[in-house]
Amino acid sequence: MSTSVGGIREVAQDGVHALLVPAANPAALAEKVIDLLKNQDLARRLSQKALEESKKYSVENNVRELEKLYLRVLNRT
């Protein structure tokens, strides 16, 4: 669950990784919280997808991707 502001929209898709609500809209937030409480399967699915997505942004993954980039650049010279 998150508000749909800033960079959140770039990393979390509504209904895939999270339920996004407009900023400063407590009624929409309350509605989505109730939806999740009523639908445990949805809550589990969103949680699992969010965990998978978050791994893309780990320090280990960022270092690995940067290393690949450096190696590609070095191999071109």
One Martini backbone bead per residue (centre of mass of N, CA, C, O) as a GRO file, in nm:
protein
   77
    1MET     BB    1   0.097   0.036   0.023
    2SER     BB    2   0.046   0.351  -0.150
    3THR     BB    3   0.129   0.638  -0.271
    4SER     BB    4   0.102   0.819  -0.586
    5VAL     BB    5   0.427   0.917  -0.573
    6GLY     BB    6   0.678   0.986  -0.736
    7GLY     BB    7   0.874   0.693  -0.762
    8ILE     BB    8   0.659   0.476  -0.712
    9ARG     BB    9   0.547   0.441  -1.008
   10GLU     BB   10   0.827   0.307  -1.110
   11VAL     BB   11   0.816   0.042  -0.890
   12ALA     BB   12   0.488   0.038  -0.864
   13GLN     BB   13   0.218  -0.152  -0.946
   14ASP     BB   14  -0.101  -0.146  -0.964
   15GLY     BB   15  -0.195  -0.470  -0.853
   16VAL     BB   16   0.104  -0.603  -0.829
   17HIS     BB   17   0.282  -0.458  -0.575
   18ALA     BB   18   0.029  -0.267  -0.515
   19LEU     BB   19  -0.170  -0.022  -0.359
   20LEU     BB   20  -0.273   0.273  -0.502
   21VAL     BB   21  -0.300   0.610  -0.381
   22PRO     BB   22  -0.387   0.908  -0.339
   23ALA     BB   23  -0.293   1.181  -0.219
   24ALA     BB   24  -0.474   1.303   0.036
   25ASN     BB   25  -0.672   1.015   0.070
   26PRO     BB   26  -0.814   0.859   0.326
   27ALA     BB   27  -1.050   0.703   0.197
   28ALA     BB   28  -0.883   0.536  -0.005
   29LEU     BB   29  -0.702   0.405   0.202
   30ALA     BB   30  -0.921   0.265   0.369
   31GLU     BB   31  -1.035   0.095   0.139
   32LYS     BB   32  -0.769  -0.069   0.083
   33VAL     BB   33  -0.737  -0.189   0.361
   34ILE     BB   34  -1.003  -0.343   0.359
   35ASP     BB   35  -0.943  -0.512   0.110
   36LEU     BB   36  -0.699  -0.663   0.237
   37LEU     BB   37  -0.852  -0.782   0.482
   38LYS     BB   38  -1.058  -0.944   0.290
   39ASN     BB   39  -0.787  -1.023   0.095
   40GLN     BB   40  -0.536  -1.239   0.149
   41ASP     BB   41  -0.443  -1.319  -0.133
   42LEU     BB   42  -0.373  -1.038  -0.231
   43ALA     BB   43  -0.173  -0.967  -0.010
   44ARG     BB   44   0.027  -1.196  -0.079
   45ARG     BB   45   0.083  -1.126  -0.375
   46LEU     BB   46   0.186  -0.839  -0.332
   47SER     BB   47   0.412  -0.912  -0.137
   48GLN     BB   48   0.573  -1.098  -0.326
   49LYS     BB   49   0.615  -0.895  -0.559
   50ALA     BB   50   0.756  -0.678  -0.388
   51LEU     BB   51   0.996  -0.850  -0.305
   52GLU     BB   52   1.102  -0.909  -0.587
   53GLU     BB   53   1.137  -0.612  -0.674
   54SER     BB   54   1.333  -0.516  -0.441
   55LYS     BB   55   1.587  -0.685  -0.535
   56LYS     BB   56   1.672  -0.487  -0.766
   57TYR     BB   57   1.769  -0.265  -0.518
   58SER     BB   58   2.009  -0.391  -0.420
   59VAL     BB   59   2.334  -0.376  -0.359
   60GLU     BB   60   2.419  -0.636  -0.496
   61ASN     BB   61   2.280  -0.579  -0.768
   62ASN     BB   62   2.417  -0.308  -0.831
   63VAL     BB   63   2.705  -0.417  -0.837
   64ARG     BB   64   2.665  -0.628  -1.057
   65GLU     BB   65   2.571  -0.428  -1.280
   66LEU     BB   66   2.824  -0.249  -1.274
   67GLU     BB   67   3.026  -0.468  -1.346
   68LYS     BB   68   2.907  -0.534  -1.622
   69LEU     BB   69   2.951  -0.257  -1.742
   70TYR     BB   70   3.258  -0.240  -1.710
   71LEU     BB   71   3.320  -0.495  -1.879
   72ARG     BB   72   3.199  -0.393  -2.143
   73VAL     BB   73   3.380  -0.143  -2.171
   74LEU     BB   74   3.657  -0.291  -2.159
   75ASN     BB   75   3.594  -0.484  -2.413
   76ARG     BB   76   3.591  -0.235  -2.631
   77THR     BB   77   3.912  -0.143  -2.615
   0.00000   0.00000   0.00000
